[in-house]
């Protein structure tokens, strides 16, 4: 069953990504992509493009990450998949932050934040995007409403994502956010196989 096999490859890719083994994740995500191509599942192809882009981003191969995220975004736009457009634009903003292209980061982060608010995507996701957007604006020389960020962070709750904590440290200068980000990274590495944990 090709559909079942494509789903299995995708799930394995996600599992290895969660484990931090991005080479294995990339391998399975590419297998899922090839299977979806044989099925002519264009939306599925778009989802695989995004998964592959994530692997490349984590591996520091930013140009490839941009290529695959943009391919995914193009498909999502053709199908008017607003949820995935919100996700892809947010991820594109993260890649552009990584290469210090803050003008493009701003463009995509604003799209992502507005769509996440409109779609009422879970509260934490909207908070993360607002923190990202604030960081980008700060890097572009804008004055940031730090009080609003502090209020949002109070309602954030606990999650496993270190990136918002790292950006909050850069924006607010509060060392506790950097310590939290570091703690989350260490906790993740402690749960991995030694050869994978060494990559952190």
ChimeraX attribute file (.defattr): number of C-alpha atoms within 10 A of each C-alpha:
attribute: neighborCount
match mode: 1-to-1
recipient: residues
	/A:1	5
	/A:2	12
	/A:3	13
	/A:4	10
	/A:5	14
	/A:6	23
	/A:7	16
	/A:8	16
	/A:9	20
	/A:10	23
	/A:11	16
	/A:12	19
	/A:13	28
	/A:14	21
	/A:15	16
	/A:16	19
	/A:17	20
	/A:18	13
	/A:19	18
	/A:20	23
	/A:21	22
	/A:22	24
	/A:23	16
	/A:24	18
	/A:25	26
	/A:26	25
	/A:27	17
	/A:28	25
	/A:29	31
	/A:30	19
	/A:31	19
	/A:32	29
	/A:33	25
	/A:34	15
	/A:35	21
	/A:36	23
	/A:37	14
	/A:38	10
	/A:39	14
	/A:40	11
	/A:41	13
	/A:42	16
	/A:43	16
	/A:44	21
	/A:45	21
	/A:46	23
	/A:47	25
	/A:48	28
	/A:49	24
	/A:50	26
	/A:51	27
	/A:52	27
	/A:53	30
	/A:54	26
	/A:55	27
	/A:56	22
	/A:57	22
	/A:58	16
	/A:59	16
	/A:60	14
	/A:61	14
	/A:62	20
	/A:63	15
	/A:64	16
	/A:65	26
	/A:66	22
	/A:67	17
	/A:68	24
	/A:69	27
	/A:70	20
	/A:71	19
	/A:72	27
	/A:73	25
	/A:74	15
	/A:75	20
	/A:76	21
	/A:77	12
	/A:78	9
	/A:79	12
	/A:80	12
	/A:81	13
	/A:82	16
	/A:83	15
	/A:84	20
	/A:85	23
	/A:86	25
	/A:87	22
	/A:88	27
	/A:89	24
	/A:90	27
	/A:91	25
	/A:92	29
	/A:93	27
	/A:94	25
	/A:95	27
	/A:96	22
	/A:97	19
	/A:98	14
	/A:99	12
	/A:100	13
	/A:101	15
	/A:102	23
	/A:103	16
	/A:104	15
	/A:105	25
	/A:106	24
	/A:107	16
	/A:108	22
	/A:109	29
	/A:110	19
	/A:111	17
	/A:112	29
	/A:113	25
	/A:114	15
	/A:115	21
	/A:116	23
	/A:117	16
	/A:118	11
	/A:119	12
	/A:120	12
	/A:121	15
	/A:122	10
	/A:123	14
	/A:124	16
	/A:125	18
	/A:126	20
	/A:127	20
	/A:128	22
	/A:129	24
	/A:130	21
	/A:131	26
	/A:132	26
	/A:133	26
	/A:134	23
	/A:135	24
	/A:136	28
	/A:137	17
	/A:138	16
	/A:139	17
	/A:140	12
	/A:141	9
	/A:142	11
	/A:143	10
	/A:144	16
	/A:145	11
	/A:146	14
	/A:147	10
	/A:148	11
	/A:149	17
	/A:150	14
	/A:151	10
	/A:152	18
	/A:153	17
	/A:154	8
	/A:155	11
	/A:156	15
	/A:157	9
	/A:158	7
	/A:159	8
	/A:160	10
	/A:161	13
	/A:162	17
	/A:163	19
	/A:164	20
	/A:165	23
	/A:166	19
	/A:167	21
	/A:168	25
	/A:169	19
	/A:170	16
	/A:171	20
	/A:172	15
	/A:173	11
	/A:174	12
	/A:175	14
	/A:176	13
	/A:177	20
	/A:178	20
	/A:179	15
	/A:180	16
	/A:181	22
	/A:182	16
	/A:183	13
	/A:184	18
	/A:185	17
	/A:186	13
	/A:187	12
	/A:188	16
	/A:189	18
	/A:190	13
	/A:191	12
	/A:192	15
	/A:193	12
	/A:194	10
	/A:195	9
	/A:196	15
	/A:197	17
	/A:198	10
	/A:199	11
	/A:200	10
